Amino acid sequence: MTAGLHPRVARSRARALTAALELLVERGIAGTTIEAVADRSGVAKTTIYRQWPGQAALVQDAFDSLLQPPDAPDTGSVRGDLLLLVGGLADALSSSPAARLMPALIDAAERDADFAELHRRQAARRHAPVLRVLERAVRRGELAKDADLGLLLDLLSGPLFYRRMVSGGPLDRAYAERVVDHVLGRARNP
């Protein structure tokens, strides 16, 4: 993102993103205004507005700096690939600062079109590697040709988000493995 930027601009951008992340953790989305980021970072509001057209774009870049989706692995089996991806999601939901911010993003998406679009883009980026793995598994014959990949994606990630956001149950790689095995037990090509 910062490749090709003048070093001064890149430093200002980095300071603004750092301040935005701090504010997101401390105050949530509502408290992460352009003015608050300018105050915290020491970067002028005009400079911030040259980089981001508004709060939603700044928050998106801040989230993006925390949540870089992995590439779609290719271990040779759908189970191996999904264990890596779903296990990584469990790790991220357990330890990433972004996991603490997800409820605020979901709430903001319900109230504001810009944040709704941000949330859709974030979800699509997170889902892309899993969908690639599932599509490859269909091509390999590991999953049925008529498998509902959207449903499988929901079934693989939904329980982890439920544990993180609702039940508060243990969320670790062992749980992720049980989810993967349960979903694959129902979806494998006969």
LOZAVEX-865377 format. One record per residue (C-alpha): residue number from 1; residue in three letters; x, y, z. Coordinates in Angstrom, 2 decimals. Example, Ala and Ser with C-alpha at 12.3 -4.5 7.8 and 13.67 -1.06 7.14 Angstrom:
     i    aa         x         y         z
     1   ALA     12.30     -4.50      7.80
     2   SER     13.67     -1.06      7.14
% end
This chain:
     i    aa         x         y         z
     1   MET      0.00      0.00      0.00
     2   THR      2.80      2.40      0.77
     3   ALA      5.07      1.33     -2.10
     4   GLY      5.98      4.29     -4.25
     5   LEU      4.96      6.87     -1.65
     6   HIS      7.31      9.67     -0.70
     7   PRO      9.00      8.66      2.59
     8   ARG      7.40     11.58      4.46
     9   VAL      3.95     10.58      3.21
    10   ALA      4.60      6.94      4.10
    11   ARG      5.62      7.95      7.65
    12   SER      2.52     10.13      8.08
    13   ARG      0.35      7.33      6.77
    14   ALA      1.93      4.81      9.16
    15   ARG      1.47      7.18     12.13
    16   ALA     -2.18      7.75     11.22
    17   LEU     -2.84      4.00     10.88
    18   THR     -1.15      3.29     14.20
    19   ALA     -3.24      5.98     15.88
    20   ALA     -6.40      4.63     14.23
    21   LEU     -5.70      1.13     15.54
    22   GLU     -5.06      2.42     19.05
    23   LEU     -8.29      4.41     18.97
    24   LEU    -10.26      1.49     17.58
    25   VAL     -9.14     -0.69     20.49
    26   GLU     -9.72      2.05     23.09
    27   ARG    -12.88      3.75     21.79
    28   GLY    -14.37      1.59     19.05
    29   ILE    -15.38      2.82     15.64
    30   ALA    -17.45      5.75     16.83
    31   GLY    -14.44      7.17     18.68
    32   THR    -12.08      6.71     15.75
    33   THR    -12.82      9.95     13.96
    34   ILE    -10.48     11.72     11.57
    35   GLU    -10.11     14.46     14.20
    36   ALA     -9.20     11.95     16.92
    37   VAL     -6.66     10.26     14.63
    38   ALA     -5.13     13.64     13.79
    39   ASP     -4.88     14.53     17.48
    40   ARG     -3.38     11.17     18.44
    41   SER     -0.95     10.87     15.53
    42   GLY      0.13     14.48     15.12
    43   VAL     -0.70     14.19     11.42
    44   ALA     -2.70     17.10     10.04
    45   LYS     -6.33     16.42      9.15
    46   THR     -5.70     17.66      5.62
    47   THR     -2.93     15.08      5.23
    48   ILE     -5.21     12.34      6.51
    49   TYR     -7.97     13.37      4.12
    50   ARG     -5.48     13.23      1.22
    51   GLN     -4.89      9.56      2.04
    52   TRP     -8.45      8.56      3.01
    53   PRO    -11.72     10.15      1.89
    54   GLY    -13.35      9.55      5.26
    55   GLN    -13.61      7.54      8.44
    56   ALA    -14.77      4.28      6.81
    57   ALA    -11.80      4.19      4.42
    58   LEU     -9.35      4.88      7.26
    59   VAL    -10.94      2.20      9.45
    60   GLN    -10.82     -0.25      6.53
    61   ASP     -7.10      0.31      6.05
    62   ALA     -6.55     -0.06      9.79
    63   PHE     -8.43     -3.38      9.78
    64   ASP     -6.54     -4.48      6.67
    65   SER     -3.24     -3.84      8.43
    66   LEU     -4.29     -6.29     11.16
    67   LEU     -6.12     -8.92      9.14
    68   GLN     -4.13    -10.17      6.21
    69   PRO     -5.89    -13.28      4.93
    70   PRO     -3.59    -16.20      4.23
    71   ASP     -3.02    -17.65      0.80
    72   ALA     -5.00    -20.77     -0.02
    73   PRO     -2.74    -23.64      1.08
    74   ASP     -2.35    -26.80     -0.97
    75   THR     -1.36    -29.67      1.30
    76   GLY     -2.75    -32.23     -1.12
    77   SER     -5.99    -32.78      0.78
    78   VAL     -9.01    -30.65      1.56
    79   ARG     -8.76    -31.66      5.23
    80   GLY     -5.14    -30.54      5.49
    81   ASP     -5.90    -27.26      3.76
    82   LEU     -8.93    -26.56      5.94
    83   LEU     -7.09    -27.45      9.14
    84   LEU     -4.55    -24.75      8.30
    85   LEU     -7.17    -22.15      7.39
    86   VAL     -9.75    -22.83     10.08
    87   GLY     -7.01    -23.33     12.69
    88   GLY     -5.53    -19.98     11.67
    89   LEU     -8.95    -18.37     12.05
    90   ALA     -9.26    -19.84     15.54
    91   ASP     -5.85    -18.39     16.41
    92   ALA     -6.80    -14.97     15.02
    93   LEU    -10.15    -14.91     16.83
    94   SER     -8.40    -15.87     20.06
    95   SER     -5.49    -13.47     19.99
    96   SER     -5.76    -10.76     17.34
    97   PRO     -6.77     -7.25     18.39
    98   ALA     -8.98     -7.28     15.31
    99   ALA    -11.17     -9.94     16.94
   100   ARG    -12.06     -7.46     19.69
   101   LEU    -13.03     -4.95     17.01
   102   MET    -15.32     -7.26     15.01
   103   PRO    -18.47     -6.62     17.09
   104   ALA    -18.04     -2.88     16.60
   105   LEU    -17.63     -3.32     12.85
   106   ILE    -20.73     -5.51     12.67
   107   ASP    -22.70     -2.93     14.66
   108   ALA    -21.46     -0.08     12.45
   109   ALA    -22.34     -2.09      9.33
   110   GLU    -25.94     -2.31     10.50
   111   ARG    -26.13      1.47     10.82
   112   ASP    -23.99      2.92      8.03
   113   ALA    -23.73      2.03      4.33
   114   ASP    -19.99      2.78      4.16
   115   PHE    -19.29      0.41      7.02
   116   ALA    -21.66     -2.19      5.54
   117   GLU    -19.56     -2.13      2.37
   118   LEU    -16.35     -2.34      4.44
   119   HIS    -17.74     -5.36      6.28
   120   ARG    -18.73     -7.08      3.01
   121   ARG    -15.25     -6.51      1.55
   122   GLN    -13.55     -7.78      4.71
   123   ALA    -15.70    -10.90      4.73
   124   ALA    -15.05    -11.57      1.03
   125   ARG    -11.28    -11.24      1.57
   126   ARG    -11.38    -13.65      4.52
   127   HIS    -13.55    -16.15      2.64
   128   ALA    -11.59    -16.19     -0.63
   129   PRO     -8.85    -18.66      0.43
   130   VAL    -11.40    -21.08      1.90
   131   LEU    -13.52    -20.93     -1.23
   132   ARG    -10.44    -21.62     -3.38
   133   VAL     -9.66    -24.68     -1.25
   134   LEU    -13.26    -25.92     -1.49
   135   GLU    -13.39    -25.35     -5.27
   136   ARG    -10.14    -27.27     -5.68
   137   ALA    -11.56    -30.10     -3.54
   138   VAL    -14.57    -30.33     -5.87
   139   ARG    -12.25    -30.50     -8.90
   140   ARG    -10.18    -33.24     -7.20
   141   GLY    -13.32    -35.21     -6.39
   142   GLU    -12.89    -34.86     -2.62
   143   LEU    -16.22    -33.04     -2.38
   144   ALA    -19.40    -33.68     -4.34
   145   LYS    -19.76    -31.71     -7.58
   146   ASP    -23.01    -30.21     -6.31
   147   ALA    -21.59    -29.23     -2.89
   148   ASP    -23.00    -25.94     -1.62
   149   LEU    -19.70    -24.13     -1.12
   150   GLY    -21.31    -21.08      0.48
   151   LEU    -23.00    -23.28      3.06
   152   LEU    -19.77    -25.19      3.71
   153   LEU    -17.96    -21.91      4.24
   154   ASP    -20.63    -20.82      6.74
   155   LEU    -20.45    -24.17      8.53
   156   LEU    -16.66    -23.99      8.78
   157   SER    -16.40    -20.43     10.09
   158   GLY    -19.73    -19.89     11.83
   159   PRO    -19.02    -22.03     14.91
   160   LEU    -15.75    -20.18     15.52
   161   PHE    -17.39    -16.77     15.35
   162   TYR    -20.21    -18.04     17.57
   163   ARG    -17.71    -19.18     20.19
   164   ARG    -15.83    -15.87     20.01
   165   MET    -18.82    -13.52     19.96
   166   VAL    -21.58    -15.39     21.81
   167   SER    -20.80    -18.44     23.91
   168   GLY    -17.25    -17.66     25.00
   169   GLY    -16.32    -21.33     24.87
   170   PRO    -12.74    -22.45     24.29
   171   LEU    -11.51    -21.49     20.85
   172   ASP     -8.37    -23.31     19.81
   173   ARG     -6.98    -25.49     17.04
   174   ALA     -8.47    -28.63     18.61
   175   TYR    -11.94    -27.10     18.33
   176   ALA    -11.18    -25.98     14.76
   177   GLU    -10.16    -29.55     13.91
   178   ARG    -13.43    -30.92     15.29
   179   VAL    -15.37    -28.39     13.20
   180   VAL    -13.45    -29.29     10.03
   181   ASP    -13.88    -33.03     10.59
   182   HIS    -17.60    -32.68     11.31
   183   VAL    -18.24    -30.55      8.22
   184   LEU    -16.15    -32.78      5.96
   185   GLY    -17.84    -35.89      7.36
   186   ARG    -21.09    -34.57      5.91
   187   ALA    -19.71    -33.08      2.69
   188   ARG    -17.25    -35.61      1.30
   189   ASN    -17.90    -37.14     -2.07
   190   PRO    -19.38    -40.62     -1.49
% end
